[in-house]
């Protein structure tokens, strides 16, 4: 059985990495939305730490491509200086 706290921690890492790589590329949320073919409200929901969202593999792949990073980098905890 998977512990929900582990899922939430992994989602937090994913959310933080989306924001980190977006800022590293000097992209606004609007620009990332356009580049990834996702809505601005969806990008805002992903980056928000207000609630957990189910994110499909398609969305993960779109964001990975738009940010120019491999999928695994979106789920790895890294030290960030941005």
C-alpha positions as CSV (number, residue, x, y, z in Angstrom):
1,X,0.0,0.0,0.0
2,X,1.3,3.5,-0.9
3,X,1.3,6.1,1.9
4,X,-0.5,9.3,0.8
5,X,2.1,11.4,2.5
6,X,4.7,10.0,0.1
7,X,2.5,10.9,-2.8
8,X,2.1,14.4,-1.5
9,X,5.9,14.8,-1.0
10,X,6.6,13.6,-4.5
11,X,3.9,16.0,-5.9
12,X,5.5,18.8,-3.9
13,X,8.9,18.0,-5.5
14,X,7.3,17.9,-8.9
15,X,5.5,21.2,-8.3
16,X,8.6,23.0,-7.0
17,X,10.7,21.7,-10.0
18,X,8.2,22.9,-12.5
19,X,8.4,26.4,-11.0
20,X,12.2,26.2,-10.7
21,X,12.9,25.2,-14.3
22,X,10.3,27.7,-15.6
23,X,12.1,30.5,-13.7
24,X,15.5,29.2,-14.8
25,X,14.3,29.7,-18.4
26,X,12.8,33.1,-17.5
27,X,9.4,32.0,-18.6
28,X,6.2,33.4,-17.2
29,X,3.4,31.0,-16.3
30,X,1.6,32.2,-19.4
31,X,4.6,31.4,-21.6
32,X,5.0,28.0,-20.2
33,X,1.3,27.3,-20.7
34,X,1.6,28.3,-24.4
35,X,4.8,26.3,-24.9
36,X,3.3,23.2,-23.3
37,X,-0.1,23.5,-24.8
38,X,-1.8,23.7,-21.4
39,X,-4.0,26.3,-19.9
40,X,-2.6,29.1,-17.7
41,X,-5.0,28.1,-15.0
42,X,-3.7,24.5,-15.1
43,X,-0.1,25.7,-14.8
44,X,-1.1,27.9,-11.8
45,X,-2.8,24.9,-10.2
46,X,0.2,22.8,-10.6
47,X,2.6,25.4,-9.2
48,X,0.2,26.2,-6.3
49,X,0.8,24.4,-3.1
50,X,-2.8,24.8,-2.1
51,X,-4.0,21.4,-3.2
52,X,-2.9,18.1,-4.7
53,X,-3.7,17.6,-8.4
54,X,-3.7,14.4,-10.4
55,X,-1.4,15.0,-13.3
56,X,-1.4,12.7,-16.3
57,X,1.6,11.3,-18.1
58,X,0.7,13.4,-21.1
59,X,0.9,16.6,-19.0
60,X,4.2,15.5,-17.5
61,X,5.6,14.8,-20.9
62,X,4.4,18.2,-22.3
63,X,6.0,20.0,-19.4
64,X,9.2,18.1,-19.6
65,X,9.5,19.0,-23.3
66,X,8.5,22.6,-22.8
67,X,11.1,23.0,-20.1
68,X,13.8,21.1,-21.9
69,X,14.4,18.6,-19.1
70,X,14.0,14.9,-18.8
71,X,11.0,13.6,-16.9
72,X,13.2,12.2,-14.1
73,X,14.5,15.7,-13.3
74,X,11.0,16.8,-12.5
75,X,10.8,14.3,-9.7
76,X,14.3,14.6,-8.2
77,X,14.9,16.8,-5.1
78,X,17.6,19.3,-6.0
79,X,19.2,22.2,-4.2
80,X,18.1,25.4,-6.0
81,X,19.6,28.8,-6.0
82,X,17.0,30.8,-7.9
